[in-house]
Amino acid sequence: MTTLITILNKLRLHADQFRVSAPMVGPLFDDADQRRVSHDLDAVRTRFEQHPVWPSSGALGERR
């Protein structure tokens, strides 16, 4: 067992790096990064549902 712990320490692996979930339940622990990413994706999705074209930069054509 100590050999396994030594190997994991050398590889810099920690238990909190992996999401734990159960079948039919979902994630067992709250993850702030997961919430933030899903919120950002929802914002992008609803923005493109309302306005399906990306806004232009305002500078049209070639300028020198």
RANORFEN-V898823 format. One record per residue. PHI is phi in whole degrees, 0 to 359 (NA if undefined). Layout:
phi
PHI
PHI
This chain:
phi
NA
293
294
297
296
296
296
296
293
292
278
59
260
230
297
283
280
247
282
252
220
238
297
66
240
99
297
270
233
285
235
295
295
299
297
295
295
294
294
297
295
296
296
294
299
290
296
281
289
278
227
286
244
290
295
283
284
101
262
264
85
263
240
230
